[in-house]
């Protein structure tokens, strides 16, 4: 049984043995931070930040498949990798310095949306 808090603030979903991690509760702080850096906010912005954070942390999780949309962050992959991604999302949403570092890294690569 999966502890709910292991994937918080995201939700883990399973469909036919495949796992997806979802997040769609973007608050004003997140949207303001994204707009400050000319990002659109929402799923694509968080996707760019997560990918940048994975690079910053030196984590190579090849089984991840991004599936974000404008209003929802979504990542598919193995449950263990998605647990790591959920931890990154949690940190991005709670640590402004970490979020700014991820945005700066993403902007430098031309990937921030």
Secondary structure, 3 states (H helix, E strand, C coil): CCCHHHCCCCEEEEECCEEEEEECCCCHHHHHHHHHCCCCCCHHHHHHHHHHHHHHHCCCCCCCEECCECCEEEEEECHHHHHHHHHHHHHHHHCHHHHHHHHHHHHHCCCCC
